[in-house]
């Protein structure tokens, strides 16, 4: 009998590289499309090139920092549920 573990899609480093290349390609196409698509903006800063990727990047950073603070507030000790 052969006792091999089940091989998942992301266990193969080659598949991870393929996904990263696909992600980078989609990101590059999105930024490139910004120069060809007319955007209708409500605020002047929305018209800046790359505004939405920069806004999203900093929003995620703030979200992660807030989650670290929140974790300290709500985290219980490992023995919390012990008698």
Buried (B, 14 or more C-beta within 10 A) or exposed (E): EEEEEEEEEEEEEEEEEEEEEEEEEEEEEEEEEBEEEEEEEEEEEEEEEEBBEEEEEEEEEEEEEEEEEEEEEEEEEEEEEEE
